[in-house]
Amino acid sequence: MIAIIKTGGKQYKVKEKDIIKVEKLGKKEGNEVVFKDVLLVSDEAAKKVSVGTPKVKGAEVTAKVLEEKKDKKIMVIKYKSKVRYRRKRGHRQWYTKLRIEKISA
């Protein structure tokens, strides 16, 4: 089964046993998360496809929280020429790592 879920303002294509990184959910390690914002459900061969308007009724994706921590640091630099304006700042975004357990349509 393949599904497209929506969380954190983004959409993710997932299959069972996939490991994905999503925006921080605030759940503890080992907890289960159920996504009800399922936009599409399909089988592997794409013979049976259910497209939601905007969500598929009765479909949900269950995932297990593996960890929640900060991502790698990125550098954000602002610069304006000829006026000696420079700003350098680092940022580390929180994320939640999930393993998709079950997709039900």
C-alpha positions as CSV (number, residue, x, y, z in Angstrom):
1,M,0.0,0.0,0.0
2,I,1.1,3.5,-0.8
3,A,-0.4,6.7,0.8
4,I,0.1,10.4,0.7
5,I,-0.3,12.0,4.1
6,K,-0.3,15.7,5.2
7,T,1.5,16.9,8.3
8,G,3.3,20.0,9.3
9,G,2.2,21.8,6.2
10,K,3.9,19.3,3.9
11,Q,2.9,16.2,2.1
12,Y,4.7,12.8,2.3
13,K,4.5,9.7,0.1
14,V,4.8,6.7,2.4
15,K,4.7,2.9,2.3
16,E,4.6,0.5,5.1
17,K,7.9,0.1,7.0
18,D,9.2,3.4,5.6
19,I,11.2,5.7,7.9
20,I,10.4,9.4,7.4
21,K,11.4,12.7,9.1
22,V,8.5,15.1,9.7
23,E,8.1,18.4,11.6
24,K,8.2,18.1,15.4
25,L,5.0,16.4,16.7
26,G,5.8,16.6,20.4
27,K,5.3,12.9,21.0
28,K,7.5,10.6,23.2
29,E,9.7,7.9,21.8
30,G,7.7,4.6,21.3
31,N,4.3,6.3,21.1
32,E,2.0,5.7,18.1
33,V,0.7,8.5,15.9
34,V,-2.4,8.2,13.7
35,F,-2.6,10.5,10.6
36,K,-6.2,11.1,9.4
37,D,-5.2,13.6,6.8
38,V,-4.7,11.0,4.0
39,L,-4.9,12.5,0.6
40,L,-4.4,9.4,-1.5
41,V,-4.3,5.6,-1.0
42,S,-3.2,3.1,-3.6
43,D,-1.9,-0.4,-4.0
44,E,1.6,-1.1,-5.3
45,A,0.5,-1.8,-8.9
46,A,-1.8,1.3,-8.9
47,K,-4.8,-0.8,-9.9
48,K,-7.0,0.5,-7.0
49,V,-6.5,4.2,-6.3
50,S,-8.5,6.3,-3.9
51,V,-8.1,10.0,-4.3
52,G,-9.6,12.2,-1.6
53,T,-11.6,15.4,-2.0
54,P,-9.5,16.6,-0.1
55,K,-9.2,13.6,2.3
56,V,-10.0,9.9,1.8
57,K,-12.9,8.9,4.0
58,G,-12.0,6.3,6.6
59,A,-8.4,6.1,5.7
60,E,-5.7,6.5,8.3
61,V,-1.9,5.9,8.6
62,T,-0.4,4.6,11.8
63,A,3.2,5.3,12.6
64,K,5.6,4.7,15.5
65,V,7.8,7.5,16.9
66,L,11.5,6.4,16.7
67,E,13.1,9.7,18.0
68,E,12.7,13.4,18.3
69,K,15.7,15.6,18.0
70,K,17.4,18.5,16.2
71,D,18.5,18.3,12.6
72,K,21.9,19.4,11.2
73,K,22.8,23.0,11.5
74,I,22.3,25.3,8.5
75,M,23.9,28.7,8.2
76,V,21.7,31.7,7.3
77,I,23.6,34.7,6.0
78,K,22.3,38.2,5.2
79,Y,24.5,40.5,3.2
80,K,24.1,43.9,1.6
81,S,26.8,45.2,-0.6
82,K,28.4,48.6,-0.1
83,V,26.9,49.3,3.3
84,R,29.0,46.9,5.6
85,Y,25.9,44.9,6.6
86,R,26.5,41.3,7.3
87,R,24.7,38.8,9.6
88,K,25.5,35.2,10.1
89,R,23.3,32.9,12.1
90,G,22.9,29.2,12.6
91,H,19.6,27.3,12.9
92,R,18.8,23.7,13.9
93,Q,15.2,22.6,13.2
94,W,13.4,20.0,15.4
95,Y,12.1,16.9,13.7
96,T,10.4,13.6,14.6
97,K,11.6,10.4,13.0
98,L,8.7,7.9,12.3
99,R,8.3,4.4,11.0
100,I,5.1,3.7,9.1
101,E,3.4,0.7,10.6
102,K,0.0,0.4,8.9
103,I,-2.0,2.0,6.1
104,S,-5.7,1.3,6.2
105,A,-8.2,2.4,3.6
